[in-house]
Amino acid sequence: MRAQRPNSREKILAAAADVARESGPGSLSLDAVANRAGVSKGGLLYNFPTKAKLMQGLVEGYLRDFEQALESANSNDKGKNPLAVYIRLSAEDCEEKQPSASWIFSAIAEDPDFMMPIKTFKRQLFERLKGVAPDLKSLLVCYLAIEGLRSMNLFDSDVLSKDERDLLVSSLLDIAK
């Protein structure tokens, strides 16, 4: 069986995320993305007529990928503790050297309406976790602490040492039991 080749749209989105991670979200240019993806600028513009549409695709893809990773991790955990799965998955995401979502800055700068799908996603996730968390107080502490880690990662302003982050995550996992 032959492996499925990624389509142009997927190659362009992967290239855009790579360019944003490597060069910084402010340096994201359509020319750099087309070059990295190995497509012509016309091919890029066919799939994403504007930089804003490219950014929208990145935001939607990031949310979809996180949702799929969360579902997969929950499935592997057999649904025993979705809050703990969310904590572990988010903490792992925040440990990456380069913030996985750094390009979101570009999307928001390009069009502030890109925050809407992020807000909707986070609200739906919170509501879903609310239905399975041991209690609302535990959920609030865990959810807001993880979102704080995400924000520090996104803003490149992490003030915690690795040991402090590890202690935080293990404390949150204890709370999530």
C-alpha positions in Angstrom: 0.0 0.0 0.0 1.4 3.4 -1.0 1.5 6.2 1.5 -0.8 9.1 0.8 0.9 12.2 -0.6 0.0 15.4 1.1 -2.0 17.7 -1.1 -0.8 21.2 -1.9 -3.0 22.8 0.7 -1.5 20.6 3.4 2.1 21.2 2.2 1.5 25.0 2.2 0.0 24.9 5.7 2.9 22.8 7.0 5.4 25.2 5.3 3.7 28.2 6.8 3.8 26.8 10.3 7.5 25.9 9.8 8.4 29.4 8.5 6.5 31.1 11.4 8.3 28.9 14.0 11.8 29.4 12.5 11.7 33.0 11.5 9.1 34.3 13.8 5.4 35.0 13.0 6.2 38.6 12.0 8.5 37.3 9.2 5.9 35.1 7.6 5.7 36.1 3.9 3.8 34.4 1.1 7.0 34.1 -0.9 8.8 32.3 1.9 5.9 30.0 2.4 5.6 29.2 -1.3 9.4 28.6 -1.5 9.3 26.3 1.5 6.3 24.4 0.3 7.8 23.9 -3.2 4.9 25.5 -4.9 4.6 28.6 -7.1 3.3 31.8 -5.5 0.3 31.4 -7.9 -0.3 27.9 -6.5 -0.2 29.3 -3.0 -2.6 32.0 -3.9 -4.9 29.5 -5.6 -5.3 27.7 -2.2 -5.1 30.8 0.0 -6.0 34.0 -1.9 -4.7 36.2 0.9 -2.3 36.1 3.8 -5.3 36.3 6.1 -6.8 33.1 4.5 -3.5 31.4 5.0 -3.5 32.4 8.7 -7.1 31.3 9.0 -6.1 27.9 7.7 -3.2 27.7 10.2 -5.6 28.5 13.1 -8.1 26.0 12.0 -5.5 23.3 11.5 -3.9 23.9 14.9 -7.2 23.6 16.6 -8.1 20.5 14.6 -4.7 18.9 15.3 -5.0 19.6 19.1 -8.5 18.2 19.1 -7.4 15.0 17.3 -4.4 14.6 19.7 -6.7 15.0 22.7 -9.2 12.5 21.3 -6.4 10.0 20.6 -4.8 10.5 24.1 -8.3 10.1 25.7 -8.8 6.9 23.7 -5.5 5.5 24.8 -6.4 6.4 28.4 -9.8 4.7 27.8 -11.5 7.8 28.9 -10.5 7.3 32.6 -9.5 10.9 33.3 -9.9 13.4 30.4 -8.8 16.3 32.6 -5.5 14.6 33.3 -5.1 13.8 29.6 -5.7 17.5 28.8 -3.1 18.5 31.4 -0.4 16.1 30.2 -1.0 16.9 26.5 -1.0 20.6 27.1 2.1 20.4 29.3 3.9 18.4 26.6 2.9 21.0 24.0 4.3 23.8 26.2 7.7 21.9 26.5 8.5 22.3 22.8 11.5 24.6 22.3 9.6 26.8 19.8 6.0 27.5 20.7 3.8 25.3 18.5 1.3 28.1 18.1 3.6 31.1 17.7 2.2 31.8 14.3 -1.2 32.5 16.0 0.2 36.0 16.7 0.4 36.5 12.9 -3.1 35.4 12.4 -4.5 37.6 15.1 -2.4 40.6 13.9 -3.7 40.0 10.4 -7.3 39.7 11.5 -8.5 39.9 15.1 -11.6 37.8 14.2 -9.3 34.8 14.2 -9.6 34.8 18.0 -13.3 33.7 17.6 -12.6 30.1 16.6 -10.0 29.9 19.4 -12.4 31.2 22.0 -15.1 28.9 20.7 -12.8 25.9 20.8 -11.6 26.7 24.3 -15.1 27.3 25.6 -16.3 24.0 24.1 -13.3 22.2 25.6 -13.9 23.7 29.0 -17.6 22.7 28.9 -16.6 19.2 27.9 -14.1 19.0 30.7 -16.7 20.4 33.1 -18.8 17.4 32.5 -16.1 14.9 33.5 -14.0 16.8 36.1 -14.1 15.7 39.7 -15.4 19.2 40.7 -15.6 22.7 39.2 -13.0 24.1 41.6 -10.4 21.4 40.5 -11.2 22.1 36.9 -10.8 25.9 37.2 -7.5 25.6 38.9 -6.1 23.0 36.4 -7.6 24.7 33.3 -6.4 28.2 34.2 -2.9 27.0 35.3 -2.5 25.1 32.0 -3.7 28.1 30.0 -1.3 30.2 31.9 1.6 27.9 30.9 0.3 28.2 27.3 0.3 32.0 27.5 3.8 32.1 28.9 4.9 29.8 26.1 3.1 31.8 23.4 4.5 35.1 24.7 8.0 33.6 25.2 7.8 34.8 28.8 8.2 31.6 30.8 9.5 32.5 34.2 9.4 28.9 35.6 12.3 26.6 35.7 11.9 23.0 34.3 11.6 21.7 37.9 9.0 24.3 38.7 7.0 23.4 35.6 7.2 19.7 36.4 6.1 20.4 40.0 3.1 22.4 38.7 2.1 19.7 36.2 2.4 16.9 38.8 0.4 19.1 41.3 -2.3 19.6 38.7 -2.4 15.9 37.9 -2.9 15.3 41.7 -5.8 17.8 41.7 -7.3 16.1 38.6 -7.6 12.7 40.3 
